[in-house]
Amino acid sequence: MSVMGKLKHMLKGHEDQAGQGIDKTGDFVDGRTQGKHSGQVDSAQERLRRQMGSEQTGQTGQTGQTGQADTGREDPPR
C-alpha cells in the first residue's frame, strides 16, 4: 500500500480535521513567505484536499481583493 493510501485510510472519518490542518499549514507558509507564493500554496492546498477526499473548501487562506492570501495577520511595516 502506498503512503497516500495509508494516509487516506488513517484519515477516514476525519476529513474535516485534515482540511483544517491543510488550511493552517497553508496559512503558516503564506505568513512565512509574506504571501509571495500564495498562488502556489492555494494550488497545493486544493490538490491535497482532492487527494485526501475532502470536498471541504477552506475558508482561511482565501485571496482577497489584493490578490494576497488572508493570513489573519497584519503586514509588517515597510
Residue pairs with C-beta under 8 A, 6 or more apart in sequence:
1 9
4 51
7 52
8 51
8 52
8 53
11 17
11 18
11 52
15 52
15 53
15 54
15 55
15 56
16 54
16 56
18 52
18 54
19 49
19 52
19 54
19 56
19 58
22 45
22 48
22 49
22 52
22 54
22 58
23 45
23 58
23 59
23 60
23 61
24 60
25 45
26 41
26 42
26 44
26 45
26 58
26 60
26 61
26 69
27 60
27 61
27 69
27 71
27 72
29 37
29 41
30 37
30 38
30 41
30 61
30 69
30 71
31 71
31 73
33 41
34 75
34 76
35 68
35 69
35 71
38 61
38 63
38 67
38 68
38 69
41 61
41 69
42 61
42 63
42 69
45 58
45 61
49 55
49 56
49 57
49 58
60 70
60 72
61 69
61 70
61 71
62 69
62 70
63 69
63 70
64 70
